[in-house]
C-alpha cells in the first residue's frame, strides 16, 4: 500500500504519527520528506511559466495591477 500526505510541517504532531502507525501496523515503511515548491507546477508549461514571469515583472514595475477593496467584502 502507498499513501501520500501533503501538509505543513507545523501540522506534524503525535496524532499524525499514531495514525501512520495504525495504518501501517506491523509493516516496514519509508518516509521521504521534501520541501514543496508552490510554483513548480507552473514551470512545467512554457506558456504558464511565461505568464508567471510576466506577472512578476508587472508587480516589480507597478503595471497592469488590479486593486481590490477588501472592505467591500465585509
N, C-alpha and C positions, 0 to 999 in steps of 0.2 A: 504494500500500500504506500502511496505517496500523497503528501499534503503540503500545500504552500500557505504560508501566512505572511501577510504584509501589514506591519504595524509600526508605530513609533516606538523607539527604544524606551521612552518613559512609560509605555504601557506594559512592559515586561514586568511580571510580578509572580508571586508564588502560585497564584491560581492558574496562570498560564502554564507554568511548569507542571503543576499537578494534572492539568488537562492533557498535556503531552504524555505524561507517564501513564495515564489511564488509557488513552487512545492507542498507545504502542506497548501496552503491558507485556513484559517478558521478551520484547524484541530489541535487537540492537538497532540503533538509529544513528544517522549522521546529520549534524546541524551545520549549515553553511550560512554565514552572515555576511551581507554586503550592503553598502550604502546605495540607496535608490536615487538615481538622477531623475528628477521630475521632468526634465526636458529631453531625456534620452529618446523617447518615442517620436518626438518631433524631428529629431535629427535623422531618422530612418528614411524620411521622404525629402527629396531635394526641394520640392515645392514648399512643404511645411517649414523646412529649415530656412528657406529664403524669406518666408513671411515672418518668421521669428526674428531674424536678423534685421529686417526692415522695421519691425515694431520696436526693437531695441534702439535702432538709430533714431526713430521718431521720438522716443522718450528722451534720449540724450539731447536732441535738437529742439525739443518742445514743439514739434509739429504734428499735425494730424491727431491731436489728442481729443478725447471725449471726456468732458467733466460731468459728473453725476452729483446731483444734490441729494445726499443721503437723508436729509431731514424730510424730504418728500415721501420717504418710505416708512416714516414713524407712524 
